[in-house]
């Protein structure tokens, strides 16, 4: 599961990001990953905003839920609060955070971007592919790794175990 928060409905960067999530939805589904958006705005605002997102993204449908968290309970529990950004009432806004949660319900990876910087969806997919591969095999992925490229043996594998896994 990918849980991603955004500072506010109808904001320009957030609109592009949620549109990109819609465009990448098939890539996530192919990997067995569900998406959940999260914001402090209310459900009605989300419904209206989805129309803008889909119009901006030329018909890509938002098929994932966007949860409303007006009391900021969920974003606080998930450590998705931006300490520097506040709304008109002085309450902290959600950060531009993204958590990849494994089948064991544990956070496997977190991205945290400032409000001024949009996420890189290709990097989210790349990191997700790395996490999936590492959960299936005793490997790690090197810098700038992409699916299909060489991997390395995980540091947790002993030399004896590595020799058994990869005999000469």
C-alpha positions in Angstrom: 0.0 0.0 0.0 1.2 3.5 -0.7 -0.2 6.2 1.5 0.5 9.7 0.4 -0.4 13.0 1.9 -0.7 16.4 0.3 -0.8 19.9 1.8 -4.1 21.0 0.3 -6.9 20.4 -2.3 -6.8 22.5 -5.4 -3.1 23.5 -4.9 -1.1 23.4 -8.2 1.6 20.9 -7.2 -0.8 18.6 -5.4 -3.1 18.6 -8.5 -0.2 17.5 -10.7 0.8 14.8 -8.2 -2.6 13.3 -7.7 -3.0 13.3 -11.5 0.4 11.5 -11.8 -0.8 8.9 -9.3 -3.9 8.4 -11.5 -1.7 8.0 -14.5 0.6 5.5 -12.7 -2.3 3.6 -11.1 -1.9 0.7 -13.5 1.8 0.4 -12.8 1.1 0.2 -9.0 -1.8 -2.3 -9.6 0.5 -4.6 -11.6 2.7 -4.7 -8.5 -0.2 -5.5 -6.2 -0.1 -2.1 -4.6 -3.1 -0.1 -3.5 -3.1 3.7 -3.3 -4.5 6.0 -0.6 -4.4 9.7 -0.7 -4.7 11.7 2.5 -5.5 15.4 3.2 -7.0 17.6 5.9 -9.6 18.9 3.6 -13.1 17.4 3.7 -14.7 14.8 1.5 -16.8 17.3 -0.4 -13.7 19.3 -1.3 -12.0 16.1 -2.4 -15.0 15.2 -4.7 -14.8 18.7 -6.3 -11.1 18.6 -6.6 -11.1 15.2 -8.4 -12.9 16.9 -11.3 -10.0 19.4 -11.6 -7.4 16.6 -11.3 -9.0 14.6 -14.1 -9.5 17.7 -16.3 -5.9 18.7 -15.9 -4.7 15.1 -16.6 -6.7 14.7 -19.8 -9.2 12.2 -18.6 -7.0 10.0 -16.4 -9.5 8.9 -13.8 -8.8 9.1 -10.0 -9.7 5.5 -9.0 -8.0 5.5 -5.6 -9.6 6.9 -2.4 -8.6 10.3 -0.9 -9.2 10.2 2.9 -10.3 13.3 4.7 -8.5 13.9 8.0 -9.8 17.3 9.1 -8.7 16.7 12.8 -5.2 15.7 11.6 -5.3 12.5 13.6 -4.1 10.2 10.9 -1.3 12.6 9.6 -0.1 12.9 13.2 0.0 9.2 13.7 1.8 8.6 10.5 4.3 11.5 11.1 3.1 13.3 8.0 2.8 16.8 9.5 4.8 19.7 8.1 6.2 21.7 11.0 6.7 24.8 8.8 3.5 25.0 6.8 0.3 26.2 8.4 -3.3 26.8 7.1 -5.2 30.0 7.6 -6.3 29.0 11.1 -2.7 28.3 12.2 -2.9 24.5 12.1 0.0 22.5 10.6 -0.7 21.2 7.2 0.2 17.7 6.0 3.6 17.4 4.5 4.2 16.1 1.0 4.9 12.6 2.4 4.6 9.2 0.9 4.9 5.9 2.8 5.2 2.5 1.2 3.6 0.0 3.6 4.4 -3.7 3.4 2.1 -6.7 3.7 3.2 -6.9 7.4 1.7 -3.4 7.9 5.1 -1.8 8.6 6.4 1.2 6.8 9.2 0.0 4.4 10.1 3.4 2.9 9.2 7.0 3.3 9.7 10.0 1.1 9.3 13.6 2.5 9.2 16.5 0.1 8.9 20.2 0.9 5.6 21.9 -0.2 7.5 23.5 -3.1 8.7 20.2 -4.6 6.6 17.6 -6.4 7.3 13.9 -6.1 9.1 11.9 -8.8 6.7 9.0 -9.7 9.4 7.1 -11.6 11.5 7.1 -8.4 8.5 5.8 -6.4 8.1 2.9 -8.9 11.9 2.2 -8.9 12.0 2.2 -5.1 8.9 0.0 -5.0 10.5 -2.5 -7.4 13.6 -2.6 -5.3 11.5 -3.3 -2.1 9.6 -6.1 -3.8 12.7 -7.7 -5.2 14.5 -7.5 -1.9 11.5 -9.0 -0.1 11.6 -12.0 -2.4 15.4 -12.6 -2.6 18.3 -11.9 -0.3 19.5 -8.9 -2.4 20.0 -5.2 -2.3 19.9 -2.7 -5.2 22.8 -0.3 -5.9 22.6 3.4 -6.7 20.4 4.3 -9.6 19.3 0.7 -10.0 16.4 -0.1 -12.4 14.4 -3.2 -12.9 16.4 -5.7 -15.0 19.8 -4.4 -13.9 22.3 -6.3 -11.7 21.7 -6.4 -8.0 24.1 -7.2 -5.1 23.9 -9.8 -2.4 22.3 -8.4 0.8 24.8 -7.4 3.5 22.9 -9.8 5.9 24.0 -12.8 3.9 27.1 -14.5 5.3 30.0 -15.5 3.0 29.1 -19.2 3.5 25.4 -18.6 2.6 26.5 -16.6 -0.5 28.7 -19.4 -1.6 25.7 -21.9 -1.3 23.4 -19.5 -3.1 25.9 -18.8 -5.9 28.2 -21.8 -6.4 31.1 -21.5 -8.9 
